[in-house]
Amino acid sequence: MCGIVGAVRTSEASGFLLEGLRRLEYRGYDSAGVVVINPAGELERARTVGKVSELEQALRQAPLAGATGIAHTRWATHGGVTKPNAHPHICNGALALVCNGIVENHESLRDAQRAAGLSFTSETDTEVVVHQVYLHLQDGLDLAAAVRATMAELHGSFALAVVHAGEPARLVAARQGPPLLLGRADGENFVASDINALLTVTREYQVLENGDVADIRGTECLIRDRAGQVVERAVHTSTQSGDSAELGEYRHFMQKEIHEQPRAVADTLEGRLLGDHVLEESFGTRAREIFETTRQIQIIACGTSYHAGLVAQHWLEYVGIPCEVEVASEYRYRRHAPREGTLVVTISQSGETADTLAALEEATRQRIAGSLVICNVPESSLVRESDLAFMTHCGPEVGVASTKTFVSAMTGLLLLALVLSRRRGFDAGFEAHVVRQIRTLPAALESVLTMEGAVADMARVFGDKEHALFLGRGAHFPIAMEGALKLKEISYIHAEAYPAGELKHGPLALVDEKMPVVAVAPNDLLIEKLKSNLEEVRARGGRLFLFADPGSGLVESEDVRILQVAPVDSAIAPIIYTVPLQLLSYHVALIKGTDVDKPRNLAKSVTVE
């Protein structure tokens, strides 16, 4: 959510700032803006509602000249989607600030600022922050000290960058929650919300810790921690390619990322298997120690990651590991009594999901065996805060709707179940059998992708629909949930998922000839039960759209459309059956004409609660 870019350069800054915003678009936003300090020592600002391309067009008509500047993409929280609410915000004509996050005590600060004679041009909490920095400058503090004093007065989670027209080669950046990175190259300094925005100038970066204030002056950068002590933060080198976020031959990033899933899973498995066994150290250097004391699992996640956790619950409990799955945003607001030996597992593509971070903090206050994160971003907050980490090697995922990180996270969770099954003394042949199936995953994913043409044809039926119902049983109910989520996310069709056995307990009332019912039907132990549930739908005039194993015995008819999925072992079937549902939602969204990669009101990286 939101994105910050900043630069202190020896040449024009606006080109880098715009390109940085483009590379942060995937995070989600509704307006954009930029400010630079021009050669005359004045602030020049441009803001637009809508896409970064509209800001770019505005700058073509009225270019901004200056070597120091900050830019921002906003995802509205306080105040509507309007130009006055877009960042950067300016105070007294000389001080400009951009901010990610939420300031919880903005109302009380606003009242005090009004009493001090300050006025407001927006509805945002960010304008309160820039005013507060200004008040400290008026008290005689320098820019970095004023930012530090302001941070001490703010309640909430935020990252910010500030420039002052009177100091044209200075930028101050600070973090208390959402991520903020520093980059340096050829005597120039940069800040950004994530590495994607820095890759055009450098691969080396530092991650600010909570409470840090970075004071950039020309070629120099000094970082002070929460206590005001000068600190050095580790320099990391990104292995991410500068063009890894390019579309190539694909129409949308979501389509590209669906087709990247075989490679993403292959890369995630690389070095994690030895013969017929999963390497325990795949989960971190302390894995052996922590798994030794693990007696049960508590999974905490949001959205798509939550669905991955629900699938993993079936795998873990099959091998005798008790498992609970929690929605992160709910977890921290009720009392907990985790049993001794609980391993807390968080799942997050970005590693910066605010609710999941807060839930992990709450969980670690309890008596637990340890914490493990399944994540796609090294050096993210969840990776740093967890005892163990399993990295999915997917590369950047640009589309807001998660695809390749979902299947890779499930793959990692299946490996976890196998490692713990071995420690529990579960059937020795079971791990070997499942590992052999896991090795077939990349090829099986390639095979299911060949269904895209048939799925696109099926999608035409959904073009005029307003509702859809998704059904599954066992480990495939969470896959149905994920299918419903994908459809609603990117096509804006209202979709619900239910365990097929629950039809008679409410959802059957919705079924008629206008309600498409989608079901996943692998040929597993529950197939006969599922068939009975599907007959209930047919008896009430419902139209069925099934993704089924050829051996399931399901028969196509006028009101039953079946797309066959090549047979796979039940251990990996949830991963495979995910893909046709992704393709269905993608092609329905194409028909609907929605913004597939950046659906309305949604953000890729949810860094506020």
Residue pairs with C-beta under 8 A, 6 or more apart in sequence:
1 27
1 28
1 29
1 75
1 100
1 603
1 604
1 605
1 606
1 607
1 608
2 27
2 28
2 29
2 72
2 73
2 74
2 75
2 100
2 101
2 178
2 193
2 603
2 607
3 20
3 21
3 24
3 25
3 27
3 29
3 72
3 73
3 100
3 192
3 193
3 194
3 197
4 70
4 71
4 72
4 98
4 99
4 100
4 159
4 160
4 161
4 173
4 180
4 191
4 192
4 193
5 16
5 17
5 20
5 21
5 24
5 70
5 71
5 72
5 190
5 191
5 192
5 193
5 197
6 17
6 69
6 70
6 71
6 98
6 161
6 163
6 171
6 173
6 190
6 191
6 192
7 13
7 16
7 17
7 67
7 68
7 69
7 70
7 171
7 188
7 189
7 190
7 191
8 67
8 68
8 169
8 170
8 171
8 188
8 189
8 190
8 216
8 217
8 218
9 16
9 67
9 68
9 188
10 67
10 187
10 188
11 67
12 65
12 66
12 67
13 36
13 66
13 67
13 68
13 69
14 34
14 36
14 59
14 63
14 64
14 65
14 66
14 69
16 190
16 200
16 201
17 34
17 36
17 69
17 70
17 71
18 34
18 52
18 55
18 56
18 59
18 71
19 197
19 200
20 71
20 192
20 197
20 198
20 200
21 32
21 34
21 52
21 55
21 71
21 72
21 73
21 197
22 52
23 196
23 197
23 199
23 200
23 245
24 73
24 192
24 193
24 194
24 196
24 197
25 51
25 52
25 73
25 598
26 196
26 245
26 253
26 396
26 397
26 398
26 399
26 400
26 597
26 598
26 604
27 73
27 75
27 193
27 194
27 603
27 604
27 605
28 75
28 400
28 598
28 602
28 603
28 604
28 605
29 73
29 74
29 75
29 603
30 49
30 50
30 74
30 75
30 76
30 81
31 47
31 48
31 49
31 50
31 73
31 74
31 76
31 81
31 82
31 83
31 85
31 86
31 87
32 47
32 48
32 50
32 51
32 52
32 54
32 55
32 71
32 72
32 73
32 74
32 86
33 45
33 46
33 47
33 48
33 55
33 71
33 72
33 74
33 86
33 87
33 88
33 98
34 45
34 46
34 47
34 55
34 59
34 64
34 69
34 70
34 71
34 72
34 88
35 43
35 44
35 45
35 46
35 64
35 69
35 70
35 71
35 88
35 90
35 96
35 163
36 43
36 44
36 64
36 65
36 66
36 67
36 68
36 69
37 43
37 44
37 66
37 67
37 68
37 69
37 163
37 165
37 168
38 44
38 64
38 65
38 66
39 65
39 66
41 165
41 166
41 168
42 165
43 90
43 93
43 94
43 96
43 163
43 165
44 64
44 65
44 66
45 64
45 88
45 90
45 96
46 55
46 58
46 59
46 62
46 64
47 55
47 83
47 86
47 87
47 88
48 54
48 55
48 58
48 83
48 86
49 81
49 82
49 83
49 86
52 73
66 168
67 168
67 169
68 163
68 168
68 169
68 170
68 171
69 163
70 88
70 96
70 97
70 98
70 161
70 162
70 163
70 171
70 191
71 88
71 98
72 86
72 87
72 88
72 98
72 99
72 100
74 85
74 86
74 87
75 603
76 85
77 102
77 125
77 608
78 102
78 106
78 123
78 124
78 125
78 126
79 85
79 122
79 123
79 124
80 123
82 122
84 121
84 122
84 123
85 122
85 123
85 124
87 97
87 98
87 99
87 124
87 126
88 96
88 97
88 98
89 96
89 97
89 98
89 122
89 124
89 126
89 127
89 129
89 130
90 96
90 130
91 97
91 118
91 127
91 130
91 131
91 133
91 134
92 134
93 165
94 164
94 165
94 166
95 130
95 133
95 134
95 137
95 162
95 163
95 164
95 165
96 130
96 162
96 163
96 164
96 165
97 126
97 129
97 130
97 133
97 160
97 161
97 162
98 126
98 160
98 161
99 125
99 126
99 129
99 158
99 159
99 160
100 158
100 159
100 160
100 178
100 193
100 607
100 608
101 156
101 157
101 158
101 159
101 176
101 177
101 178
101 607
101 608
102 125
102 156
102 157
102 158
102 608
102 609
103 109
103 125
103 126
103 128
103 129
103 154
103 155
103 156
103 158
104 155
104 156
105 153
105 154
105 155
105 156
106 125
106 128
109 128
109 131
109 132
109 153
109 154
110 120
110 128
113 128
113 131
113 132
113 135
114 120
116 135
118 131
118 134
118 135
120 127
120 131
121 127
129 150
129 154
129 158
129 160
130 162
132 150
132 153
132 154
133 143
133 146
133 147
133 150
133 162
134 146
136 145
136 146
136 149
136 150
137 143
137 146
137 164
141 149
143 162
143 164
143 167
143 170
143 172
143 215
144 172
144 213
144 215
144 224
147 160
147 162
147 172
147 174
147 213
148 174
148 213
148 224
148 228
151 174
151 176
151 211
151 213
154 176
156 176
156 177
157 176
157 177
157 178
157 354
157 607
157 608
157 609
158 176
158 177
158 178
159 173
159 174
159 175
159 176
159 177
159 178
159 179
159 180
159 193
159 208
160 173
160 174
161 171
161 172
161 173
161 174
161 180
161 191
162 171
162 172
162 173
163 170
163 171
163 172
164 170
167 217
169 217
169 218
170 215
170 216
170 217
170 218
171 189
171 191
171 216
172 213
172 214
172 215
172 216
173 180
173 182
173 191
173 208
173 213
173 214
173 216
174 180
174 208
174 212
174 213
174 214
175 208
175 209
175 210
175 211
175 212
176 210
176 211
177 210
177 354
177 607
177 608
178 193
178 352
178 354
178 607
178 608
179 193
179 194
179 207
179 208
179 352
179 380
179 381
179 607
180 191
180 192
180 193
180 207
180 208
181 191
181 192
181 193
181 194
181 195
181 198
181 205
181 206
181 207
181 208
182 189
182 190
182 191
182 205
182 206
182 208
182 214
182 216
182 221
182 223
182 233
183 189
183 190
183 191
183 192
183 198
183 201
183 202
183 204
183 205
183 206
184 190
184 202
184 204
184 221
185 201
185 202
185 204
187 219
188 201
188 219
189 216
189 219
189 221
190 198
190 201
190 202
191 214
191 216
192 198
194 377
194 605
195 205
195 238
195 240
196 240
196 245
196 396
198 205
198 238
199 238
199 240
199 241
199 242
200 242
203 237
203 238
203 239
203 240
204 235
204 236
204 237
204 238
205 235
205 236
205 238
206 223
206 233
206 234
206 235
206 236
207 233
207 234
207 236
207 379
208 214
208 223
208 233
209 225
209 233
210 226
211 225
211 226
212 223
212 224
212 225
212 226
212 231
212 233
213 223
213 224
214 221
214 222
214 223
215 221
215 222
215 223
215 224
222 230
223 230
223 231
223 232
223 233
224 230
224 231
225 231
236 378
236 379
240 395
240 396
241 395
244 395
244 396
245 253
245 396
245 398
247 253
247 256
248 256
250 256
250 259
251 590
252 399
252 586
252 596
252 597
253 397
253 398
253 399
253 597
254 399
254 401
254 403
254 490
254 582
254 586
254 596
254 597
255 586
255 596
256 399
257 397
257 398
257 399
257 403
257 404
258 403
258 404
258 449
258 579
258 582
258 583
258 586
259 449
260 394
260 395
260 404
261 403
261 404
261 407
261 408
261 445
261 449
261 579
262 441
262 442
262 443
262 445
262 446
262 449
263 442
264 392
264 393
264 394
264 395
264 404
264 405
264 407
264 408
265 407
265 408
265 411
265 441
265 442
265 445
265 575
266 441
266 442
267 393
267 394
267 395
268 392
268 393
268 394
268 408
268 411
268 412
269 411
269 438
269 439
269 441
269 442
270 393
271 279
271 282
272 278
272 279
272 282
272 415
273 279
273 435
273 438
273 439
275 435
276 431
276 432
276 435
276 436
277 422
277 431
277 432
277 435
278 415
278 418
278 419
278 422
278 431
278 435
280 287
280 288
280 291
280 419
281 287
281 288
282 390
282 415
282 419
283 291
283 372
283 388
283 389
283 390
283 416
283 419
284 372
284 387
284 388
284 389
284 390
286 370
286 387
286 388
287 388
287 419
290 343
290 369
290 370
290 372
290 387
290 388
291 343
291 419
291 420
291 423
292 423
293 341
293 369
293 370
294 321
294 341
294 342
294 343
294 369
294 370
294 420
294 423
295 322
295 339
295 340
295 341
295 342
295 369
296 321
296 322
296 323
296 324
296 339
296 341
296 342
296 343
297 312
297 316
297 321
297 322
297 323
297 324
297 342
297 343
297 345
297 420
298 323
298 324
298 325
298 326
298 338
298 342
298 343
298 344
298 345
298 363
298 368
299 309
299 312
299 313
299 323
299 324
299 325
299 326
299 345
299 346
299 347
300 309
300 325
300 326
300 327
300 328
300 331
300 344
300 345
300 346
300 347
300 356
300 359
300 360
300 363
301 308
301 309
301 325
301 326
301 327
301 328
301 346
301 347
301 348
301 356
302 327
302 328
302 329
302 348
302 353
302 355
302 356
302 606
303 402
303 485
304 349
304 401
304 402
304 405
304 406
304 482
304 485
305 347
305 348
305 349
305 353
305 356
305 374
305 402
305 406
305 409
306 325
306 327
306 328
306 347
307 406
307 478
307 479
307 481
307 482
307 485
308 347
308 374
308 406
308 409
308 410
308 413
308 478
309 325
309 345
309 347
309 413
310 325
310 477
310 478
310 481
311 410
311 413
311 475
311 478
311 479
311 574
312 323
312 325
312 345
312 410
312 413
312 414
312 416
312 417
313 323
313 324
313 325
314 474
314 475
314 574
315 413
315 414
315 417
315 475
315 571
316 322
316 323
316 416
316 417
316 420
317 323
318 417
319 417
319 418
319 420
319 421
319 424
319 426
319 430
320 421
320 424
320 426
321 417
321 420
321 421
321 424
326 359
328 346
328 353
328 355
328 356
328 358
328 359
329 355
329 359
329 609
331 359
331 362
331 363
332 355
332 358
332 359
332 361
332 362
336 362
336 363
336 366
338 344
338 363
338 366
338 367
338 368
340 367
340 369
341 369
342 366
342 368
342 369
343 368
343 369
343 370
343 371
343 372
344 360
344 363
344 364
344 368
344 370
344 371
344 372
345 371
345 372
345 373
345 374
345 413
345 416
346 356
346 359
346 360
346 371
346 372
346 373
346 374
346 382
346 386
347 356
347 373
347 374
347 375
347 409
347 413
348 356
348 373
348 374
348 375
348 380
348 382
349 375
349 376
349 377
349 397
349 402
349 405
349 409
349 604
349 605
350 375
350 376
350 377
350 380
350 604
350 605
350 607
351 373
351 375
351 376
351 377
351 380
351 381
351 382
351 383
352 377
352 380
352 381
352 382
352 605
352 607
353 382
353 605
353 606
353 607
354 606
354 607
354 608
354 609
355 606
355 609
356 382
357 381
357 382
357 385
358 609
360 371
360 373
360 382
360 385
360 386
361 385
363 371
364 371
364 385
370 387
370 388
371 385
371 386
371 387
371 388
372 386
372 387
372 388
372 389
372 390
372 416
373 382
373 383
373 385
373 386
373 388
373 389
373 390
374 390
374 392
374 409
374 412
374 413
375 382
375 383
375 389
375 390
375 391
375 392
376 391
376 392
376 393
376 394
376 397
376 405
376 408
377 383
378 391
383 389
383 391
390 412
390 415
390 416
392 405
392 408
392 409
392 411
392 412
393 408
394 404
394 405
394 408
397 403
397 404
397 405
397 604
398 597
398 604
399 596
399 597
399 604
400 489
400 490
400 597
400 598
400 599
400 602
400 603
400 604
401 486
401 489
401 490
401 585
401 596
401 599
403 582
406 482
406 578
407 445
407 575
407 578
407 579
410 574
410 575
410 578
411 438
411 441
411 575
414 434
414 438
414 571
414 572
414 575
415 438
418 431
418 434
418 435
421 427
421 430
421 431
422 428
422 431
433 569
433 571
434 569
434 571
434 572
437 568
437 569
437 571
437 572
438 571
438 572
440 568
440 572
441 572
441 575
441 576
444 566
444 568
444 572
444 576
445 575
445 576
445 579
447 566
448 565
448 566
448 576
448 579
448 580
449 579
449 583
451 563
451 565
451 579
451 580
451 583
452 583
452 587
454 563
455 563
455 580
455 583
455 584
455 587
456 583
456 587
456 590
458 545
458 561
458 563
458 584
459 584
459 587
459 588
459 590
459 591
460 591
461 516
461 543
461 545
461 561
462 468
462 487
462 491
462 493
462 516
462 584
462 588
462 591
463 588
463 591
463 592
465 493
465 514
465 515
465 516
466 493
466 494
467 493
467 494
467 495
467 496
467 510
467 514
467 515
468 484
468 487
468 493
468 494
468 495
468 496
468 515
468 516
468 517
468 518
469 495
469 496
469 497
469 498
469 507
469 510
469 511
469 515
469 516
469 517
469 518
470 480
470 481
470 483
470 484
470 487
470 495
470 496
470 497
470 498
470 517
470 518
470 519
470 581
471 480
471 497
471 498
471 499
471 500
471 503
471 517
471 518
471 519
471 520
471 530
471 533
471 534
472 478
472 479
472 480
472 481
472 497
472 499
472 500
472 519
472 520
473 499
473 500
473 501
473 526
473 529
473 530
473 533
474 524
474 525
474 526
475 573
475 574
476 520
476 522
476 573
476 574
476 577
477 497
477 498
477 499
477 500
478 574
479 520
479 574
479 577
479 578
479 581
480 497
480 498
480 518
480 519
480 520
480 581
481 497
482 578
482 581
483 495
483 497
483 518
483 520
483 578
483 581
483 582
483 584
483 585
484 495
484 496
484 497
485 495
485 497
486 581
486 582
486 584
486 585
487 493
487 495
487 584
487 585
487 588
488 494
488 495
489 585
489 599
489 602
490 585
490 586
490 589
490 594
490 596
490 599
491 585
491 588
491 589
491 591
491 592
491 594
492 592
492 594
492 599
492 600
493 588
493 592
496 507
496 510
498 506
498 507
500 519
500 529
500 530
500 533
500 534
501 529
501 533
503 511
503 533
503 536
503 537
504 536
508 536
508 537
508 540
511 517
511 537
511 540
511 541
511 542
512 540
512 541
512 542
513 541
513 542
513 543
515 542
515 543
516 543
516 545
517 537
517 542
517 543
517 544
517 545
518 544
518 545
518 546
518 547
518 581
518 584
519 530
519 534
519 544
519 545
519 546
519 547
520 546
520 547
520 548
520 577
520 581
521 527
521 530
521 534
521 546
521 547
521 548
521 549
521 552
521 554
522 548
522 549
522 552
522 565
522 568
522 570
522 573
522 577
523 548
523 549
523 550
523 551
523 552
523 567
524 570
524 573
525 570
527 549
527 552
527 553
531 552
531 553
531 554
534 544
534 546
534 554
534 560
537 544
538 544
538 559
538 560
541 559
542 559
543 559
543 560
543 561
544 559
544 560
544 561
545 561
545 563
546 554
546 560
546 561
546 562
546 563
547 562
547 563
547 565
547 577
547 580
547 581
548 554
548 562
548 563
548 564
548 565
549 564
549 565
549 567
550 564
550 566
550 567
551 567
554 560
554 562
555 562
556 562
563 580
565 576
565 577
565 580
568 576
586 596
589 596
590 596
594 600
